[in-house]
């Protein structure tokens, strides 16, 4: 807010949110997290290259990519290659507060 009040243009914020830890873990299963980490390190890849690099079945990788695309975690270019458009993940898990 201070940036706006000072007349500066703030950098845009892009993020996704989950209602619960179980929902987060459904989207970011261990296999999907490995996919995101590998893809982030390698850069844009075809599904076949991604599956080969992960040592996984291409159909399973395609399903995971489709699910991650729904959450904008992975994007697909016009050439069919997929990539991770983010350079970091900021995870915050608020704990329930007890009444005083």
C-alpha positions, -999 to +999 in steps of 0.1 A: +000+000+000+028+024+008+041+021-028+007+031-041+004+060-017+039+072-028+029+070-064+051+040-073+039+011-093+042-021-072+053-053-088+024-076-096+018-106-073+008-140-087-001-168-065-023-198-059-039-208-026-052-240-011-080-244+014-062-270+034-030-290+037-047-321+023-057-302-008-021-289-012-008-325-009-033-337-034-020-313-060+016-315-050+021-352-045+057-364-041+057-374-078+043-341-090+068-322-067+096-342-083+082-333-118+081-296-109+116-297-095+130-315-125+112-294-150+123-262-132+160-273-134+159-285-170+138-258-186+111-264-213+107-301-223+084-322-244+063-347-224+084-375-238+116-359-227+101-351-193+089-387-188+122-401-199+141-378-175+119-388-146+119-425-155+081-425-156+054-435-180+045-407-204+007-412-199+012-407-161+034-377-166+008-362-190-019-366-163+003-349-137+011-321-161-026-316-169-034-314-132-006-290-125-016-268-154-051-264-138-033-247-109-009-227-132+021-245-117+031-257-152+025-241-185+026-254-221+039-234-251+027-234-286+054-259-295+039-284-269+068-282-245+060-276-208+078-255-183+075-241-148+069-203-149+079-197-113+114-195-097+103-201-062+075-214-040+065-195-009+046-218+014+027-205+044+007-228+066-012-209+093-019-228+125-053-226+142-053-200+170-066-209+204-088-187+223-070-169+251 
